[in-house]
Amino acid sequence: MTDPPTPTGDESSWDAVFWDIGGVILELESVQSAHAAFVADVLERRELEMSVEAAVETWRTAVGEHFRERDGTEFRAAREAYAVGVEALVGERLPTDAWKPTFDDHVASSIRPVPGAVETIDTLADRDLHLGVISDVDDDAGNRMLERFGVRDRFDSITTSEAVGRTKPDPAIFETALETADVAPSRSLMIGDRYDHDVRGADAVGMRGVAFGADSGPAVSYRIESPRDVLEIVDTVDPDH
């Protein structure tokens, strides 16, 4: 952590703890492995003459370009990006039911939580504070991931970019989450793995940014090496200090 803890003796002094999903709850390498396995599956089923490595690169380039073409923080659904990736592989637009069930199966069987995240979420859910998610994921994908890890029902609120129509660091997504939770920004923690999107975005609306793997910068209130470290902040740091 960047600040030394100040004992408070009050585990409910914070109003809320908000989590990003990708890179904080969800291990990103496991998602990349799921996508690679799906692409390999497409190659085999469609009998495409392309190496897996080249196919994965084609997929990732198409998906990335789809997101880069959006207007500022405008939301674009990942499921649409994945459809574009499939089209780049097979040379034609396929109906969703021709590829998405297989895609979902690969994701469900491959994704893993960040070590310590599930246990920390379970612990915080028993505290007298609001436990929420602020994430750029599609609604259905985010819910499936959290259900897969057994923590979906542990959260009091889930705020997604699909619901708000904007992605981080747009203030709208953070403000929506705060309004839903009815909590004070200065007494709310936001755990994120990206400085500009998660940490600085949260800081801009008055929240306290908790960097987990994110770059350092003036918006970082605290830095943690494991999701478990957020418990020390909740238990020992006075938000008014």
DAPERA-V921124 format. One record per residue. N is the residue number from 1. PSI is psi in whole degrees, 0 to 359 (NA if undefined). OMEGA is omega in degrees with one decimal (NA if undefined). D_CENTER is the distance of its C-alpha to the mean C-alpha in Angstrom with 1 decimal. Layout:
BEGIN
n->(N | N)
psi->(PSI | PSI)
omega->(OMEGA | OMEGA)
d_center->(D_CENTER | D_CENTER)
END
This chain:
BEGIN
n->(1 | 2 | 3 | 4 | 5 | 6 | 7 | 8 | 9 | 10 | 11 | 12 | 13 | 14 | 15 | 16 | 17 | 18 | 19 | 20 | 21 | 22 | 23 | 24 | 25 | 26 | 27 | 28 | 29 | 30 | 31 | 32 | 33 | 34 | 35 | 36 | 37 | 38 | 39 | 40 | 41 | 42 | 43 | 44 | 45 | 46 | 47 | 48 | 49 | 50 | 51 | 52 | 53 | 54 | 55 | 56 | 57 | 58 | 59 | 60 | 61 | 62 | 63 | 64 | 65 | 66 | 67 | 68 | 69 | 70 | 71 | 72 | 73 | 74 | 75 | 76 | 77 | 78 | 79 | 80 | 81 | 82 | 83 | 84 | 85 | 86 | 87 | 88 | 89 | 90 | 91 | 92 | 93 | 94 | 95 | 96 | 97 | 98 | 99 | 100 | 101 | 102 | 103 | 104 | 105 | 106 | 107 | 108 | 109 | 110 | 111 | 112 | 113 | 114 | 115 | 116 | 117 | 118 | 119 | 120 | 121 | 122 | 123 | 124 | 125 | 126 | 127 | 128 | 129 | 130 | 131 | 132 | 133 | 134 | 135 | 136 | 137 | 138 | 139 | 140 | 141 | 142 | 143 | 144 | 145 | 146 | 147 | 148 | 149 | 150 | 151 | 152 | 153 | 154 | 155 | 156 | 157 | 158 | 159 | 160 | 161 | 162 | 163 | 164 | 165 | 166 | 167 | 168 | 169 | 170 | 171 | 172 | 173 | 174 | 175 | 176 | 177 | 178 | 179 | 180 | 181 | 182 | 183 | 184 | 185 | 186 | 187 | 188 | 189 | 190 | 191 | 192 | 193 | 194 | 195 | 196 | 197 | 198 | 199 | 200 | 201 | 202 | 203 | 204 | 205 | 206 | 207 | 208 | 209 | 210 | 211 | 212 | 213 | 214 | 215 | 216 | 217 | 218 | 219 | 220 | 221 | 222 | 223 | 224 | 225 | 226 | 227 | 228 | 229 | 230 | 231 | 232 | 233 | 234 | 235 | 236 | 237 | 238 | 239 | 240 | 241)
psi->(148 | 335 | 141 | 142 | 143 | 113 | 138 | 332 | 11 | 102 | 353 | 18 | 334 | 143 | 324 | 153 | 120 | 142 | 137 | 163 | 294 | 122 | 351 | 311 | 319 | 127 | 118 | 327 | 327 | 329 | 317 | 322 | 320 | 317 | 318 | 320 | 321 | 315 | 317 | 323 | 317 | 316 | 314 | 314 | 325 | 358 | 50 | 138 | 81 | 143 | 156 | 319 | 315 | 322 | 317 | 319 | 319 | 314 | 308 | 323 | 315 | 316 | 315 | 318 | 324 | 317 | 322 | 338 | 356 | 161 | 103 | 238 | 18 | 136 | 135 | 128 | 137 | 325 | 328 | 321 | 320 | 325 | 321 | 321 | 318 | 318 | 320 | 330 | 312 | 349 | 7 | 157 | 125 | 148 | 149 | 319 | 355 | 345 | 329 | 321 | 319 | 318 | 312 | 324 | 317 | 319 | 313 | 324 | 345 | 329 | 146 | 150 | 155 | 133 | 129 | 346 | 310 | 314 | 321 | 320 | 316 | 319 | 314 | 330 | 339 | 0 | 162 | 69 | 168 | 130 | 119 | 170 | 138 | 109 | 152 | 6 | 160 | 149 | 306 | 321 | 316 | 316 | 320 | 319 | 313 | 323 | 321 | 324 | 359 | 23 | 2 | 316 | 356 | 344 | 140 | 332 | 150 | 114 | 118 | 159 | 329 | 319 | 322 | 331 | 4 | 150 | 161 | 144 | 23 | 130 | 333 | 321 | 322 | 318 | 322 | 317 | 318 | 320 | 319 | 318 | 341 | 55 | 160 | 133 | 318 | 347 | 24 | 134 | 142 | 115 | 121 | 158 | 0 | 126 | 304 | 320 | 306 | 306 | 307 | 326 | 317 | 318 | 326 | 336 | 10 | 4 | 166 | 118 | 130 | 111 | 121 | 91 | 351 | 158 | 158 | 157 | 172 | 340 | 350 | 113 | 322 | 151 | 134 | 151 | 344 | 148 | 330 | 334 | 341 | 337 | 325 | 322 | 311 | 320 | 334 | 348 | 130 | 119 | 341 | 359 | NA)
omega->(-178.2 | 178.5 | 174.8 | -179.2 | 175.6 | -177.2 | 177.9 | -177.2 | -177.1 | -174.8 | -179.7 | -176.8 | 173.9 | 178.7 | -172.3 | 170.0 | 178.8 | -177.7 | 161.3 | 177.3 | -176.4 | 179.0 | 179.8 | 173.0 | -177.5 | 177.5 | -172.6 | 178.9 | 179.9 | 176.5 | 178.4 | 177.3 | 178.4 | 179.6 | 179.2 | 178.8 | 177.8 | 179.7 | 178.0 | 178.0 | 178.7 | 179.0 | -177.1 | -176.4 | -177.5 | -180.0 | -179.1 | -179.9 | -178.7 | 177.2 | 178.3 | -179.2 | 179.7 | 180.0 | 178.4 | 178.6 | 177.3 | 178.6 | -176.1 | 178.5 | -179.4 | 179.1 | -179.3 | 179.7 | 178.9 | 179.6 | -178.4 | -178.9 | -178.9 | -178.6 | 178.5 | -178.6 | 177.2 | 179.8 | 170.1 | -175.6 | 177.2 | -179.1 | 176.0 | 177.4 | 179.5 | 176.0 | 176.4 | 177.4 | 178.0 | 179.0 | 178.8 | -179.6 | -170.7 | 176.0 | 177.6 | 178.5 | 179.4 | 174.1 | -175.7 | -177.2 | 177.8 | -177.7 | -171.0 | 177.0 | 177.7 | 177.4 | -179.3 | 178.7 | 179.4 | 179.4 | -177.8 | -176.4 | -173.5 | -171.9 | 178.7 | 175.8 | 171.7 | -179.8 | 178.2 | -176.0 | -177.2 | -179.1 | -180.0 | 176.8 | 178.2 | -180.0 | -178.4 | -179.2 | 179.4 | 179.5 | -179.8 | 176.9 | 179.1 | 179.1 | -174.8 | 176.0 | 170.4 | -171.2 | 178.0 | -176.9 | 168.2 | -179.2 | -174.4 | -180.0 | 179.8 | 179.0 | 179.0 | 179.1 | -178.8 | 176.5 | 179.0 | -179.3 | 176.7 | -176.6 | -176.3 | -176.3 | 178.6 | -178.1 | 177.6 | 178.8 | 175.1 | -179.7 | -178.7 | 176.8 | 178.6 | 179.9 | -176.0 | -177.8 | -179.9 | 178.8 | 173.0 | 12.1 | 179.1 | -179.3 | -174.5 | -176.2 | 177.7 | -179.8 | 177.4 | 179.6 | 179.9 | 178.5 | 178.4 | -178.4 | -176.6 | -178.7 | 178.7 | 179.7 | -175.8 | 179.2 | -178.5 | 178.0 | 174.1 | -179.1 | -178.6 | -179.1 | 178.2 | -174.4 | -174.5 | -175.5 | -172.4 | -170.6 | 180.0 | 177.2 | 178.4 | -179.0 | -177.2 | 178.2 | 174.6 | 177.9 | 177.1 | -177.5 | 176.8 | -176.2 | 174.1 | -176.0 | 179.8 | 177.4 | 176.2 | 178.9 | -176.3 | -179.8 | -178.5 | 174.8 | -179.4 | 175.0 | 179.0 | 178.4 | 179.2 | 175.5 | -179.1 | -176.4 | -180.0 | 178.1 | 178.6 | 177.8 | -178.9 | -173.7 | -169.8 | -176.7 | 177.1 | -179.6 | 179.9 | -177.1 | NA)
d_center->(21.0 | 22.6 | 24.6 | 27.1 | 26.6 | 29.0 | 30.1 | 30.0 | 30.9 | 28.8 | 25.5 | 24.8 | 25.3 | 21.7 | 20.8 | 17.1 | 14.0 | 10.6 | 7.4 | 3.9 | 2.4 | 3.2 | 6.3 | 6.5 | 6.9 | 7.0 | 9.6 | 9.4 | 13.2 | 13.4 | 11.6 | 14.1 | 16.8 | 16.2 | 16.5 | 19.6 | 21.2 | 20.8 | 22.4 | 25.2 | 25.7 | 26.2 | 28.7 | 30.7 | 30.9 | 31.8 | 34.0 | 32.7 | 34.5 | 31.7 | 30.4 | 26.9 | 26.1 | 27.2 | 25.5 | 22.1 | 22.8 | 24.0 | 20.9 | 18.5 | 20.8 | 21.0 | 17.3 | 16.8 | 19.9 | 18.8 | 15.8 | 18.1 | 20.7 | 18.9 | 20.5 | 18.7 | 15.6 | 16.8 | 14.3 | 14.9 | 13.9 | 12.5 | 15.3 | 17.8 | 16.7 | 17.2 | 20.5 | 21.5 | 20.8 | 23.1 | 25.7 | 25.8 | 26.5 | 29.1 | 30.6 | 30.3 | 28.0 | 27.6 | 27.1 | 23.7 | 25.4 | 26.8 | 23.5 | 20.5 | 21.8 | 22.2 | 18.8 | 17.2 | 19.6 | 18.6 | 14.9 | 16.0 | 18.4 | 16.5 | 13.0 | 13.0 | 11.3 | 11.3 | 14.9 | 15.5 | 12.2 | 13.8 | 17.1 | 15.8 | 14.1 | 17.5 | 19.5 | 17.9 | 18.3 | 22.0 | 22.2 | 23.5 | 20.4 | 17.7 | 14.5 | 11.6 | 8.1 | 7.3 | 4.6 | 6.3 | 6.5 | 10.1 | 11.4 | 13.1 | 10.6 | 8.0 | 11.2 | 12.5 | 10.0 | 10.4 | 14.0 | 14.4 | 13.5 | 15.8 | 13.8 | 13.4 | 16.6 | 15.9 | 13.9 | 16.2 | 14.0 | 10.9 | 10.6 | 9.2 | 10.4 | 12.7 | 14.4 | 14.9 | 15.7 | 14.2 | 11.2 | 10.5 | 12.8 | 15.0 | 16.4 | 16.5 | 12.9 | 13.4 | 17.0 | 16.3 | 14.2 | 17.0 | 19.6 | 18.3 | 18.3 | 21.5 | 20.9 | 22.0 | 19.6 | 21.5 | 21.1 | 17.3 | 14.9 | 11.5 | 9.7 | 7.9 | 8.6 | 9.9 | 13.1 | 14.0 | 10.8 | 9.4 | 12.7 | 15.4 | 14.0 | 13.9 | 17.3 | 18.8 | 18.8 | 20.1 | 17.3 | 17.3 | 14.7 | 13.8 | 13.2 | 11.9 | 13.0 | 12.9 | 16.4 | 19.0 | 20.3 | 21.9 | 18.8 | 17.9 | 19.4 | 18.5 | 17.4 | 16.5 | 17.1 | 15.6 | 13.4 | 16.9 | 18.1 | 16.6 | 19.3 | 21.9 | 20.7 | 20.7 | 24.1 | 25.9 | 24.8 | 26.5 | 24.2 | 27.5 | 28.5)
END
